[in-house]
Amino acid sequence: MQQLTAHFAMRRPSLSEHLKVLRDVGLVNERKQGRQRYYYLEPEPLREVQAWLAPYEQFWKNRFTNLETLLAEENPE
């Protein structure tokens, strides 16, 4: 836990609470070895979110590309 807290501006109890939430929703997995706890990212739920968001991402990329083209046509400088 000390190695994790060194990277964040929060105290150990706060970090523990955040890790508990991440464990509860399946985004991280915990392995205990003696007094140490090791946390591992579970990427599959994030892949599911990414797949769900992909059509929206493409929509907004197209919109911004169209906006960029329109602005370039109006100001050819």
Helices and strands as residue ranges (DSSP letters): H 2-5, H 12-24, E 28-33, E 36-41, H 44-74
